[in-house]
C-alpha cells in the first residue's frame, strides 16, 4: 500500500518520510522509517474532521532475555483440551 501513496514534502525525522493516501473523503498518512522499514506514526481520518485517529510506535532495543525463553520449564498444553 505504501507504494501507492503519495510522498509528502512534510518535515520528518532523518531517515523517515511522510506518505499519504486519499479516497472518498478519507485520508491515511504514514511516517515511514526507510532504514528500519516500519511505520513510526499513522494518522487517519475524514476530510470533514469528524473522525481522526493517531497511532505512534517507538523503536526499542530487544530485552537481553526474550519473553518466550522464560517459559522453558512450563509444559505445553493444547488449547482445545480446556474447552467444554
C-alpha positions as CSV (number, residue, x, y, z in Angstrom):
1,X,0.0,0.0,0.0
2,X,2.9,2.4,0.7
3,X,3.9,2.3,-2.9
4,X,0.5,3.5,-4.0
5,X,0.7,6.5,-1.6
6,X,2.0,10.0,-2.5
7,X,5.2,11.0,-0.8
8,X,4.7,14.3,1.0
9,X,7.1,17.2,1.4
10,X,6.2,17.4,5.1
11,X,9.0,17.7,7.7
12,X,10.1,14.3,9.0
13,X,13.0,12.9,11.2
14,X,16.2,11.9,9.4
15,X,15.7,8.6,7.5
16,X,11.9,8.9,7.5
17,X,9.3,10.1,5.0
18,X,5.6,11.0,5.2
19,X,3.3,9.3,2.7
20,X,-0.4,10.0,2.2
21,X,-3.3,8.2,0.5
22,X,-6.8,9.6,-0.1
23,X,-10.1,8.0,-1.1
24,X,-13.7,9.0,-0.8
25,X,-13.1,11.9,1.7
26,X,-10.8,9.9,3.9
27,X,-7.0,10.2,4.3
28,X,-4.3,7.9,5.6
29,X,-0.8,9.4,6.5
30,X,2.1,7.3,7.4
31,X,5.5,8.4,8.7
32,X,7.7,5.6,7.4
33,X,11.2,4.8,8.7
34,X,13.1,3.9,5.5
35,X,16.0,2.2,7.3
36,X,14.0,0.0,9.6
37,X,11.2,-0.4,7.1
38,X,8.4,0.2,9.7
39,X,5.8,2.9,10.4
40,X,6.7,5.4,13.2
41,X,3.3,7.2,13.1
42,X,0.0,6.5,11.4
43,X,-2.7,9.2,11.1
44,X,-6.1,8.6,9.6
45,X,-9.4,10.4,9.4
46,X,-12.0,12.2,7.3
47,X,-11.6,15.4,5.4
48,X,-14.5,17.0,7.2
49,X,-12.8,16.4,10.6
50,X,-15.5,14.2,12.2
51,X,-13.0,11.3,12.6
52,X,-9.3,11.4,13.5
53,X,-7.1,8.6,14.7
54,X,-3.4,8.6,15.5
55,X,-1.0,5.8,16.4
56,X,2.7,6.1,17.2
57,X,5.4,3.5,17.5
58,X,8.7,3.8,19.3
59,X,11.6,1.5,18.3
60,X,13.2,0.0,21.4
61,X,16.1,-2.4,21.8
62,X,15.2,-6.1,22.5
63,X,15.5,-7.3,26.1
64,X,18.5,-9.4,26.9
65,X,16.2,-12.3,27.9
66,X,13.4,-12.8,25.4
67,X,10.0,-13.4,27.0
68,X,9.5,-16.9,25.5
69,X,12.9,-18.0,26.8
70,X,11.5,-17.7,30.4
71,X,8.9,-20.4,29.6
72,X,11.3,-23.3,29.2
73,X,10.1,-25.0,32.4
74,X,6.4,-25.0,31.5
75,X,4.6,-28.0,30.0
76,X,2.9,-27.5,26.6
77,X,-0.9,-27.9,26.6
78,X,-3.4,-27.9,23.7
79,X,-5.9,-25.0,24.0
80,X,-8.8,-27.2,22.7
81,X,-8.3,-29.6,25.7
82,X,-9.7,-26.9,28.0
83,X,-12.9,-26.3,26.0
84,X,-16.1,-28.0,27.0
